[in-house]
């Protein structure tokens, strides 16, 4: 076999392995879609049916009737959007300050910020955070669901590292042209960082959307709960274990994150490519 033939064979084998691995990862999602479209008597039939013979859309209607998914989706959308916007704003500003300015205690404060990455925040901070929210009178409000999570050491660290890769000559040129620090930040630095910020938006939105423990603790009324708690409410309500309805509710909860990912996936991939080139 010639060298080009061996290379082609290796490429085909690698592609087959990647397809099989991809199928393993996507299999739970395919199974959930299949179960959500089957009537109760067909969900656990033997042999199992991976593709439904008819589409039982009533499961989705029943999921909305059992749990107020409309209100819960709205709550999750508000919470995820506010947290994501807050993290991006604070992360870019703090990253810009650490990368482009000199001030007293800069290295110490950055080292302290970096150290907080190793803290299990959800378990260590949850009790004092709840007491603080109670003193503010924010229990069962959007403020308690969003304000404590609008700053992120991870975002600050990632954006600082990205800003350090941008040549300082750009900033010098902008200053010569009369641009101040914020003008340079808004008109030059942010447009050059679209890929990294897009990747950060996806990661932060998915994290915020999937939060479970804190919304469960801080919300007292069903109208303030998020969609992840709604899935648990649906499981508790379906005492007959109607997994068609439960899978329908689960897919309703997952769908917005998929939409955000596929909308911004180009920016996300470009940010990964840029990271790989730097390394």
C-alpha positions as CSV (number, residue, x, y, z in Angstrom):
1,X,0.0,0.0,0.0
2,X,1.3,3.4,-0.9
3,X,1.9,6.2,1.6
4,X,-1.1,8.2,0.4
5,X,-3.2,5.1,0.6
6,X,-2.1,4.5,4.3
7,X,-2.9,8.1,5.2
8,X,-6.3,7.8,3.6
9,X,-7.0,4.6,5.5
10,X,-5.9,6.2,8.8
11,X,-8.2,9.2,8.1
12,X,-11.1,6.9,7.5
13,X,-10.5,4.8,10.6
14,X,-10.2,8.0,12.7
15,X,-13.4,9.3,11.3
16,X,-15.2,6.0,12.1
17,X,-13.9,6.1,15.7
18,X,-15.0,9.8,16.1
19,X,-18.5,9.0,14.7
20,X,-18.9,6.1,17.1
21,X,-17.7,8.2,20.1
22,X,-20.1,11.0,19.0
23,X,-23.0,8.6,18.8
24,X,-22.2,7.4,22.4
25,X,-22.4,11.0,23.7
26,X,-25.5,11.9,21.7
27,X,-27.3,8.6,22.5
28,X,-29.0,9.8,25.8
29,X,-30.4,12.8,23.9
30,X,-31.8,10.6,21.1
31,X,-33.3,8.2,23.8
32,X,-34.9,11.2,25.6
33,X,-36.5,12.4,22.3
34,X,-37.8,8.9,21.5
35,X,-39.3,8.4,24.9
36,X,-40.9,11.8,24.9
37,X,-42.8,11.0,21.7
38,X,-44.1,7.6,22.8
39,X,-47.4,6.8,24.7
40,X,-46.9,5.4,28.3
41,X,-47.5,1.8,27.2
42,X,-44.7,1.9,24.6
43,X,-41.9,3.6,26.6
44,X,-40.7,0.3,28.3
45,X,-41.9,-2.1,25.6
46,X,-39.7,-5.1,24.7
47,X,-37.8,-5.1,22.4
48,X,-37.2,-1.4,22.9
49,X,-38.2,1.0,20.1
50,X,-35.5,3.5,19.3
51,X,-37.7,5.3,16.7
52,X,-41.4,5.8,17.5
53,X,-43.9,4.5,15.0
54,X,-46.2,7.5,15.8
55,X,-45.6,10.8,17.5
56,X,-47.4,11.3,20.8
57,X,-47.1,15.1,21.1
58,X,-49.6,15.0,24.0
59,X,-46.6,14.3,26.4
60,X,-45.4,17.9,25.8
61,X,-49.0,19.3,26.4
62,X,-49.3,17.3,29.6
63,X,-45.9,18.5,30.8
64,X,-47.1,22.1,30.5
65,X,-50.3,21.3,32.3
66,X,-48.6,19.5,35.2
67,X,-46.0,22.1,35.9
68,X,-46.1,25.9,35.0
69,X,-43.2,25.5,32.5
70,X,-44.0,28.9,30.8
71,X,-43.4,30.9,34.0
72,X,-40.4,28.7,35.0
73,X,-38.8,29.2,31.5
74,X,-39.3,32.9,31.8
75,X,-37.6,32.9,35.3
76,X,-34.7,30.9,34.0
77,X,-34.3,33.1,31.0
78,X,-34.2,36.3,33.1
79,X,-31.8,34.8,35.6
80,X,-29.5,33.3,33.0
81,X,-29.5,36.5,30.9
82,X,-28.8,38.8,33.9
83,X,-26.0,36.6,35.3
84,X,-24.4,36.2,31.9
85,X,-24.5,39.9,31.2
86,X,-23.2,40.7,34.7
87,X,-20.3,38.2,34.4
88,X,-19.3,39.5,31.0
89,X,-19.3,43.1,32.0
90,X,-17.4,42.6,35.3
91,X,-15.1,40.1,33.7
92,X,-14.1,42.3,30.8
93,X,-13.6,45.4,33.0
94,X,-11.6,43.5,35.7
95,X,-9.5,41.7,33.0
96,X,-8.8,45.0,31.3
97,X,-7.7,46.6,34.6
98,X,-5.4,43.7,35.5
99,X,-3.9,43.5,32.0
100,X,-3.4,47.1,31.1
101,X,-3.1,49.2,34.3
102,X,-0.5,49.5,37.1
103,X,-1.8,50.0,40.6
104,X,-0.8,49.3,44.2
105,X,-1.4,45.7,45.2
106,X,-2.1,44.5,41.7
107,X,-0.2,41.3,41.9
108,X,-1.5,40.4,45.4
109,X,-5.1,41.1,44.5
110,X,-4.8,39.0,41.3
111,X,-3.2,36.2,43.3
112,X,-6.0,36.4,45.8
113,X,-8.6,36.4,43.0
114,X,-6.9,33.4,41.4
115,X,-7.0,31.5,44.8
116,X,-10.8,31.8,44.9
117,X,-11.0,29.6,41.9
118,X,-10.2,26.6,44.2
119,X,-13.0,27.3,46.6
120,X,-16.1,25.1,46.4
121,X,-18.3,28.2,46.4
122,X,-21.7,26.5,46.4
123,X,-21.0,24.5,49.5
124,X,-18.8,27.0,51.5
125,X,-20.7,30.2,50.8
126,X,-24.3,29.0,50.7
127,X,-25.2,29.5,54.4
128,X,-23.6,32.9,54.9
129,X,-25.0,34.0,51.5
130,X,-28.5,33.0,52.5
131,X,-28.2,34.9,55.8
132,X,-27.0,38.0,53.8
133,X,-29.9,37.8,51.4
134,X,-32.3,37.4,54.3
135,X,-30.9,40.6,55.9
136,X,-31.3,42.5,52.6
137,X,-34.9,41.2,52.3
138,X,-34.1,39.7,48.9
139,X,-35.3,36.1,49.6
140,X,-37.6,34.9,46.9
141,X,-36.6,37.7,44.5
142,X,-34.7,38.0,41.2
143,X,-32.0,40.0,43.1
144,X,-31.1,37.1,45.2
145,X,-31.1,34.8,42.2
146,X,-28.7,37.0,40.2
147,X,-26.7,39.6,42.1
148,X,-24.4,37.2,44.0
149,X,-23.3,35.5,40.8
150,X,-22.6,38.5,38.6
151,X,-18.8,38.4,39.1
152,X,-16.6,35.5,38.2
153,X,-12.9,34.9,38.9
154,X,-12.8,32.5,36.0
155,X,-14.0,35.1,33.5
156,X,-11.6,37.7,34.9
157,X,-8.7,35.3,34.6
158,X,-9.5,34.2,31.1
159,X,-10.1,37.7,29.7
160,X,-7.0,39.1,31.4
161,X,-4.9,36.4,29.7
162,X,-6.6,37.2,26.4
163,X,-6.0,41.0,26.7
164,X,-2.3,40.4,27.5
165,X,-1.9,38.8,24.0
166,X,-3.1,42.0,22.3
167,X,-0.1,44.2,21.3
168,X,0.4,47.2,23.5
169,X,1.3,49.2,20.4
170,X,-2.4,49.3,19.6
171,X,-3.1,51.1,22.9
172,X,-0.2,53.5,22.2
173,X,-1.6,54.3,18.8
174,X,-5.0,54.9,20.2
175,X,-3.7,57.3,22.8
176,X,-1.7,59.2,20.1
177,X,-5.0,59.6,18.2
178,X,-6.6,61.0,21.4
179,X,-8.6,58.0,22.6
180,X,-9.0,57.6,26.3
181,X,-8.8,54.2,28.2
182,X,-12.6,53.6,27.9
183,X,-12.7,54.6,24.3
184,X,-9.8,52.1,23.6
185,X,-11.6,49.5,25.6
186,X,-15.0,49.8,23.9
187,X,-14.0,50.6,20.3
188,X,-10.8,48.5,19.9
189,X,-10.3,45.9,22.6
190,X,-13.9,44.5,22.8
191,X,-14.3,44.1,19.0
192,X,-11.0,42.2,18.9
193,X,-12.3,39.9,21.7
194,X,-15.6,38.8,20.1
195,X,-14.6,35.1,19.9
196,X,-13.4,34.9,23.5
197,X,-16.4,36.8,24.8
198,X,-18.8,34.6,22.7
199,X,-17.2,31.5,24.2
200,X,-17.6,33.0,27.7
201,X,-21.3,33.8,27.0
202,X,-22.0,30.2,26.1
203,X,-20.3,28.8,29.2
204,X,-21.8,31.3,31.6
205,X,-25.3,31.0,30.1
206,X,-25.3,27.2,30.4
207,X,-23.9,27.4,34.0
208,X,-26.6,29.9,35.0
209,X,-29.4,28.0,33.2
210,X,-28.5,24.7,35.0
211,X,-28.2,26.2,38.5
212,X,-30.3,24.0,40.9
213,X,-29.2,24.2,44.5
214,X,-29.3,28.0,45.1
215,X,-32.6,28.6,43.3
216,X,-34.1,25.7,45.3
217,X,-33.0,27.3,48.6
218,X,-33.7,30.9,48.0
219,X,-37.1,30.7,46.3
220,X,-40.2,30.0,48.4
221,X,-43.0,30.3,45.8
222,X,-43.5,28.2,42.7
223,X,-43.8,31.4,40.6
224,X,-40.1,32.3,41.4
225,X,-38.6,28.9,40.8
226,X,-36.5,28.0,37.7
227,X,-37.0,25.4,35.1
228,X,-34.5,23.0,36.5
229,X,-36.6,22.8,39.7
230,X,-39.6,22.4,37.4
231,X,-38.2,19.1,36.1
232,X,-37.9,17.8,39.7
233,X,-41.5,19.0,40.3
234,X,-42.6,17.1,37.2
235,X,-40.9,13.9,38.4
236,X,-42.5,14.2,41.8
237,X,-45.9,14.9,40.2
238,X,-45.7,11.9,37.9
239,X,-46.3,9.3,40.6
240,X,-47.2,6.7,37.9
241,X,-43.6,7.2,36.4
242,X,-44.9,8.4,33.1
243,X,-41.4,8.8,31.6
244,X,-42.8,10.1,28.3
245,X,-44.0,13.3,30.1
246,X,-40.9,13.5,32.2
247,X,-38.6,13.3,29.2
248,X,-40.8,15.9,27.4
249,X,-40.2,18.2,30.4
250,X,-36.5,17.5,30.4
251,X,-36.2,18.4,26.7
252,X,-38.1,21.6,27.2
253,X,-35.6,22.5,29.9
254,X,-32.6,21.6,27.7
255,X,-33.8,23.3,24.5
256,X,-32.8,27.0,25.3
257,X,-29.2,26.0,26.0
258,X,-29.0,24.2,22.7
259,X,-30.4,27.2,20.9
260,X,-27.8,29.5,22.5
261,X,-25.0,27.1,21.7
262,X,-25.9,26.6,18.0
263,X,-26.4,30.4,17.7
264,X,-22.9,31.2,19.0
265,X,-21.0,28.0,18.1
266,X,-18.9,29.8,15.5
267,X,-17.6,32.2,18.0
268,X,-17.0,29.4,20.5
269,X,-15.0,27.3,18.0
270,X,-13.0,30.3,17.0
271,X,-12.1,31.0,20.7
272,X,-10.9,27.4,21.1
273,X,-8.9,27.7,17.9
274,X,-7.3,30.9,19.1
275,X,-6.4,29.2,22.4
276,X,-4.8,26.3,20.6
277,X,-2.7,28.6,18.4
278,X,-1.4,30.5,21.5
279,X,-0.3,27.2,23.1
